[in-house]
Amino acid sequence: MQGGGRNLNKFIVDRMLGKLAVWLRISGYDTIYISDLNVKDEDDFLLNNHRDRVLVTRDRELYHRSVKSKRKVILIKSDLVEDQIREMREIGVEFRIVMERCSVCNTPLRKAKNDEILRIMKREGIREDLREKYELWYCERCDKLYWMGSHWRNMVKFLKRVEAFDRDNA
């Protein structure tokens, strides 16, 4: 990382790293993804705004401009999300699955209320009573429920494969 200390809690991520942005959010990091914003000149916006966040980019030119302007920046080299996660882990970013932020919009999650659960289950056509099997979290902005179902288990397996590969190739 260039441009200062290792405050690796808040990120702003360029358009080329959408999957990595989702994984950062899943891992509880406050992560702005530039494609979620309505911005005309993305590079200038990334360079000059949210300077309290670490810029994560695959764009070498933007990286060099950021270094020159003393902006905290990480250059990601791979286009594979598994390798991008490895690159971030090498500089101290921990990937784990937590229920803290919406993976879609970055809004902090909270425990779901009964009326929200019932309304969303009805809207989504979910017949199984999720309240009986899972702890449920809610995103107010997306009006979406999260729980530790099969998708959660698949994400855990994915991260374990990344970690196992790292151990085997250390």
Residue, then its C-alpha position, 0 to 999 in steps of 0.5 A: m500500500q502506498g500513501g500512509g499508514r495501514n488503516l485498512n477499515k474503509f475502502i473505495v473500490d474502482r469499477m474493475l473490482g466489483k467482486l472484491a468490493v462485495w467480498l470486502r462488504i461481506s467481511g464487514y469492511d465499509t466499502i464504497y464501490i464506484s459503480d454504485l455512484n453516479v459519477k462522470d469522471e470516475d478517476d478524478f472522483l476516486l483520486n479526490n474524494h473520500r480520502d479517508r478511505v483506502l483506494v483499491t484499484r487495478d488501474r496503474e495510471l490511477y495508482h501512480r496518480s494517487v501515489k503522487s497525490k499522497r492518497k492511500v492506494i492499493l494496486i491489485k494486479s490480478d483479475l481473479v477474485e481469489d487472487q485479489i483476496r490473496e493480494m489484500r490478505e498479504i497486506g493485512v486485510e482479513f476476509r471472514i463472513v460477518m453480518e455487518r454490511c449489506s453486500v449490495c449497498n454497503t448499509p450497516l445491517r441490523k437484526a430483522k423485526n418480525d413484520e419485516i421478516l413476514r413482509i419480505m418472506k411474503r414478497e419473495g414467496i418464501r414458504e419456510d419460516l426462516r425465523e425458526k432456523y436462522e438468525l435474520w439481518y435486515c438492510e433498510r436501504c435494499d429492504k433485504l433479509y440476510w441469513m446463514g443458509s446455503h449461500w452462506r455455507n458456499m461463501v465459507k467454503f470458498l474462503k476456506r479454499v482460498e486459505a487452503f491454497d495459500r497454506d499449501n503454496a506457502 
